[in-house]
Structures are given as structure tokens and as C-alpha cells.
Amino acid sequence: MSERPVLQITQQIDNERTCVNHLLFPAGGESQWHRHERDYVIVPMQNCVLHIDTGEGPRAVEMRAGECYYRPVGVEHNVLNNSDEDIVLIEVEMK
């Protein structure tokens, strides 16, 4: 089992069309392995680099504050914050 701090999720909206979550990745933290059950959009709140592992080893993904990205349902992955700063993202899941 990992010794890393775990992602903190705070649900902000949950209605018939969307679910919006505030994601706090603590410095050195991770999301743990998971699979999304819905299509979703991520909005980074600051410039950052996260490492995404889909089972083939982590790869660095550079993100820019306010530049959204879309991901379809289904890919199992773990997100790692290898930096020494907390990182905040907003996640919007489509129902």
C-alpha cells in the first residue's frame, strides 16, 4: 500500500445533469487507482505538472490554469502529484 497522502474530493454540485467536484492533490499525493463511470472535464486552477499512470508507468502531463481537458469514461488510472505544492483541480462529470 502507498505511503502517499490521498486526494481529497469535495462535492460542490450534484444534480440531474452534472456532478462537480473540487479535487485537492496534496504535495506528494495521489488519487489512487480508479476508473471514471462518466465522461468528465478537468479544469486546473493553477499551472502544474501531474503524473498519470495507466498501467504503463507514470507520464508527466503539463497543465495550464483554466485550460480544460476532456476525458471519456473508462480508463483506469492513478494520478500522482510529485511536486512539493498542493494542486487544485475542478472536475465536472456529465450524467
N, C-alpha and C positions, 0 to 999 in steps of 0.2 A: 504494500500500500504506500502511496505517495506521502511524503512529509510536507508537501507544499500547502500553503493556505488555499482555501477553496473559494471560487467565485461566489459573490453574494448577489442574489436576484431579488429585486423589489418590484412587485407587480404594480403598475400605475393605472392601467386601464384593462378591463376585460368585459367586452360586450359581444353582441351577436356577430360582429364583423371583424374585430381585431383584438389582439392581446398585446399590450405594450409593457415592456419590462426595462427597468434600469439595471444595468449589469455593472458591478464593481469587481474588477480583477485586481486583487491586492498585489503589491510588488512581490514578484517571485511566485505568484499563484497560478492556478489552473482551473479550467471548467470541470474537469474530469470527463471521462468518455461518455458521450451521449449522441443521440440521433434526434433530429427535429421531426415532429409529426406534422408540421405545416410549412409552407413556403414562408420565407421571412426576409426582412430588410434590416441591416445593421447600420446605425449612424454613430460613428466615432465622435466623441466630444472633445478630443484633443488629437494632435499628431502623435502617432505611436507606431510601434512595431510589435505585433503579436506573432507567435509561432503556432501554426496549425498542423496537427498531426492527424492524418487519416489512415494510419497504419503502416505508412512507408517512411516514417521518421518525420520529425518536425521541419516545416519550411517557414522561413520568415515572410511575413506579409506586412508591408508598409501601409499604414492608413493615415488619411488626412482628415482633420477636423471638419465635420459637416459633409464630407463626401460619402454618400450612401453606397452600399453594395447589396445586391440581391443574391439569395441562395435558395435553391429548390429543396423541397422535402427530401429526407432520406439518407444523407451521407453521415456515417458515424465518424466522430472526430473528438479530439481533445484540443482545447485552446490553452496556450501557455503564455504567461506574462513573465518573460525572463529579465525584465528591467527592474530597476530599484525604485520605480514610481508606480503608484496606483493608476489604473486605466479605467475610464468610464465609457461605456457604450450604451446606446438605446437600441433595443430590439423590438421590431414590430412584426408580429406574426399575423398572417392573413388566415381567416377562417373560411 
